[in-house]
Each structure stands twice: as structure tokens, then as C-alpha cells.
Amino acid sequence: MTIKPVYIIGAGPGDPELITVKGRNILARADVVIYANSLVPKQMLDVCRSDAELIPTANKTLEEIMPLVLAGARSQKLVARLHDGDPSLYGAIHEQIIALNEAGIAFEIIPGVSAFQLAAARLQVELTIPDLVQTIILTRISGRTQVPEREELSSLAAHQASLCLYLSARHVEHAQAKLLEHYPADTTVAICYRLGWPDEKLVLVPLTEMAAATSQEDLIRTTMYLVSPALGKVQGRSRLYHPTHDHLFRPKSLEI
């Protein structure tokens, strides 16, 4: 008896159309869909079969979720575990992977669009501009989940990279203070609330107003901060499409 693999799918940040084609196709075929209902919009399930078993998990622990996953797989059902965003980023899938490996059940992870990617799209910016910034840091500040000391926010801020701060709205004052140790006070911060959802908010403020604006807008959950030199008024261009730049598909012209 061959057990079907379990699919761990990234739903994207909220817009039902931002799930990958592969993820959508699996949802359309799945017998069982175990989904994070507090973070995944209900419309995402419209593609599911009418007879599919849909199981929300917002009120469940890992010890309640994994038996459902394993039982479905062992019953020869196609099981989809639907997470918000990209499951590899703060998706708490590591412990699920361990449980699947221990049970000897194969699985596949289907990536999803992350909030920082949709934020850049909404802001119509490139986060890696030549001669300005070439690094993107995805991180969070310590809270109930501690960040390793070597990844302390002020040490990461020292790079002045495009920094995407997840899961930190409840500690925004502390985060702002750490960022101000290295970023100029007038650095633009994008406060991104529930990107892709109907009640999406995108607020641009100087770094010095990051905490105050968060409080004023009452943004606590599902908020990501994007701090980057790329959000300012910048000039410049990539070498990739410059007429003097040659590469494999556009070799240098031979001089006669």
C-alpha cells in the first residue's frame, strides 16, 4: 500500500489569487485540507472539492493537528496542510516535518509568496538597488519566542540593509530604538498590516514615528515592518541591461 505524500502549502499573505498554481491544483484535488483559518482567507478554499474535509486549526495544538494529518495520509487520502505566507518563514513547520519523518510519511513543501514580497510589489520598489542596498534581512525581535543573541536586532540593523521585521508589533518601541542605533532617523519605514486582505493597510512614516504610527493605527497582529534605503527617492540602474554590459546571452560586439 503506497501512502500519498502530505502537501505543506504556502497560501501567500492573504490575496486568494497569490497562491501558486501548484498549490491551487493540490487544493483542488485534496481529500483533506487542514488549514490555518486565522491567517488564511476562507475564499482560498473555494477551489476545494465540495466533498473535501476542511479542518480549521486556529484553536488546535500540534498534538491535535498531527494525528489528523497522519490519519488522513494513512487512510490513502490526499492531505493538504495549508499555511499562510511561505511555510518556511515563521511557519512552525519544523516540528511537523519531524513528526512526518518519524511516521515514515513522505511530504512535499510548496512555497508561497511572503509578506515582504507583496509589500515591495505594493510599494512599487526594488529592495536590492545597485550601489545602495544589495541585502534583504528577514527577522523578528525577541518576544515570547526568543531570538538567538547573535541575531539581536541592533547587530542586524548595523548593515543598513532592506530589513523586514515580522511578528514584532507588540514590541515596536523596543524595535524602533534598536533600529535607530544604526539607520538614519529619517529612514522610511513601511508599516504593512494584513497585506492582501480587504482591510489591508500600508503606512509610510519616518523611522522615528514607527512606534507612534503603529499605536495610532492600532496595528498589533499580522503586521510587518519594512525598513530600507530603497524606500527613499533614489536614482541608479542595474548593470544587467546596460548596453556596455556583456554576458552569455548578450556577448560583447567584436571590434573590426
C-alpha positions in Angstrom: 0.0 0.0 0.0 1.5 3.3 -1.1 0.7 6.3 1.1 0.3 9.5 -0.7 2.6 12.4 0.3 1.3 15.1 2.5 1.5 18.6 1.0 2.5 21.6 3.1 1.3 24.6 1.0 2.0 28.3 1.3 -1.2 30.2 0.7 0.5 33.6 0.4 -0.2 36.6 2.5 -3.9 36.9 2.0 -4.9 37.6 -1.6 -6.5 34.3 -2.8 -5.0 34.8 -6.2 -1.5 34.9 -4.9 -1.3 31.2 -4.2 0.9 29.3 -6.6 -0.6 27.3 -9.5 0.8 24.2 -8.0 -0.6 24.9 -4.6 -4.0 25.7 -6.0 -4.0 22.5 -8.0 -3.3 20.4 -5.0 -6.1 22.1 -3.0 -8.5 21.3 -5.9 -7.6 17.6 -5.6 -7.2 17.2 -1.9 -9.4 14.9 0.2 -8.5 16.7 3.4 -7.5 20.3 3.8 -6.1 21.2 7.3 -5.8 25.0 7.2 -4.7 27.9 9.5 -8.1 29.6 9.5 -7.0 32.6 11.5 -4.5 33.6 8.8 -5.8 32.0 5.6 -8.9 33.7 4.0 -11.9 31.5 3.6 -12.1 32.3 -0.1 -8.9 30.4 -0.6 -10.9 27.2 -0.1 -13.4 28.0 -2.9 -11.3 25.8 -5.2 -11.6 22.8 -2.9 -13.9 19.9 -3.8 -17.4 20.0 -2.4 -16.8 16.7 -0.6 -13.4 17.6 0.8 -13.0 17.6 4.5 -12.0 21.1 5.7 -10.4 21.3 9.1 -9.6 24.7 10.7 -6.7 24.7 13.2 -6.6 28.1 14.9 -7.8 26.6 18.2 -5.7 23.4 17.9 -2.3 22.4 19.2 0.3 20.4 17.3 -0.7 17.3 19.3 -4.2 17.7 17.9 -3.2 18.6 14.4 -0.7 16.0 13.5 -2.9 12.9 14.3 -5.4 14.4 11.8 -2.6 14.7 9.2 -1.2 11.2 9.8 -4.7 9.6 9.9 -5.6 11.1 6.6 -2.4 10.1 4.9 -2.7 6.5 6.3 -6.2 6.3 5.0 -4.9 6.8 1.5 -6.3 10.4 1.4 -4.6 13.3 -0.2 -3.9 15.7 2.7 -3.0 19.4 2.2 -1.7 21.4 5.2 -2.4 25.0 4.3 -0.3 27.7 5.9 -0.3 31.5 5.3 2.6 33.2 3.5 5.5 31.0 2.8 5.6 28.0 5.2 9.4 28.1 5.5 9.2 31.6 7.1 7.9 31.6 10.7 5.5 28.8 9.6 6.2 26.4 12.5 6.6 23.5 10.1 9.8 22.2 11.5 8.0 20.1 14.2 5.5 18.9 11.6 8.4 17.7 9.4 9.9 15.8 12.3 6.5 14.1 13.0 6.1 13.2 9.3 9.6 11.8 9.2 9.1 9.8 12.3 5.9 8.3 10.9 7.7 7.5 7.7 5.3 9.6 5.6 6.6 11.4 2.6 5.8 15.1 2.2 6.3 18.0 -0.2 6.6 21.7 0.7 5.0 24.1 -1.9 6.4 27.6 -1.3 4.2 30.7 -1.1 4.5 34.4 -1.6 5.7 36.1 1.6 4.5 39.4 3.1 7.8 41.2 2.3 7.4 40.3 -1.4 3.9 41.6 -1.6 5.0 44.7 0.4 7.6 45.5 -2.3 5.0 45.0 -5.0 2.5 47.3 -3.3 5.2 49.9 -2.8 6.4 49.5 -6.4 10.0 49.3 -5.3 13.0 47.1 -5.8 14.6 46.1 -2.5 18.1 45.5 -4.0 19.2 48.6 -5.8 22.8 48.6 -7.1 25.3 50.9 -5.2 22.6 51.4 -2.5 21.5 48.1 -1.0 22.0 44.5 -2.0 20.9 42.6 1.0 17.5 41.6 2.4 17.2 40.6 6.1 14.1 38.8 7.3 13.9 38.8 11.1 11.9 39.5 14.2 12.5 40.9 17.6 12.6 38.8 20.8 9.2 38.3 22.5 7.6 35.1 23.7 9.8 33.4 21.1 13.4 34.4 21.8 15.8 35.4 19.0 19.4 34.0 19.3 21.7 36.6 20.8 23.9 36.6 17.7 20.9 37.7 15.7 20.0 40.6 18.0 18.2 43.3 16.1 20.7 46.1 16.6 23.5 43.9 15.2 21.5 43.2 12.1 20.5 46.9 11.7 24.2 47.8 11.5 24.1 46.5 7.9 21.5 49.1 6.9 20.1 46.6 4.6 16.5 46.2 3.4 15.2 44.8 6.8 11.8 43.1 7.0 10.6 42.8 10.6 8.0 40.1 11.3 6.0 39.4 14.4 7.2 42.4 16.2 4.3 44.9 16.5 3.8 44.2 20.3 7.4 45.2 20.9 7.6 48.1 18.3 9.0 50.7 20.8 11.9 48.4 21.5 12.4 47.6 17.9 12.4 51.3 16.9 15.1 52.0 19.5 17.3 49.2 18.2 16.9 50.3 14.6 17.7 53.9 15.4 21.1 52.9 16.6 22.1 52.4 13.0 19.5 53.6 10.5 19.2 57.4 9.9 16.2 58.9 11.8 14.5 59.9 8.5 14.8 56.4 7.0 11.4 55.5 5.6 9.5 52.6 7.2 6.6 50.9 5.6 4.1 49.5 8.2 2.3 46.7 6.4 -0.9 45.4 8.0 -2.7 42.3 6.7 -1.3 42.6 3.2 -3.5 41.1 0.6 -6.7 41.2 2.8 -9.6 43.5 2.2 -8.7 45.6 5.3 -5.0 45.9 4.2 -3.2 49.0 5.5 0.1 50.3 4.2 1.5 53.3 6.1 4.8 55.1 5.3 6.5 57.0 8.1 10.0 58.1 9.2 11.7 55.6 11.5 11.2 58.0 14.4 7.4 57.7 14.0 7.3 53.9 13.6 6.0 53.1 17.1 3.6 56.1 17.3 2.0 55.3 14.0 1.6 51.6 14.9 -0.2 52.7 18.1 -2.3 55.3 16.4 -3.4 52.8 13.7 -3.9 50.1 16.4 -1.9 47.6 14.5 -1.0 44.6 16.7 -1.4 41.3 14.8 -0.4 40.4 11.2 1.9 43.5 10.8 5.3 43.5 9.1 7.7 46.4 9.0 9.9 47.1 6.0 12.9 49.4 6.7 15.0 50.2 3.7 17.1 52.8 1.9 15.3 51.7 -1.2 12.1 53.4 0.0 13.6 56.8 -0.4 14.0 58.8 -3.7 16.9 57.0 -5.3 18.5 57.1 -8.8 20.6 54.5 -10.5 20.3 51.4 -12.7 21.4 47.9 -12.8 24.4 46.8 -15.0 22.4 43.8 -16.3 20.6 45.7 -19.1 23.2 48.4 -19.6 24.5 48.5 -23.2 28.1 48.2 -22.1 27.5 45.0 -20.0 28.0 41.8 -21.8 27.1 38.3 -20.7 26.3 34.8 -22.1 23.2 35.8 -23.9 24.4 39.3 -25.0 28.1 38.9 -25.8 30.4 41.8 -26.4 30.4 43.0 -30.0 33.6 42.2 -31.9 35.5 45.3 -32.9 36.6 45.4 -36.5 
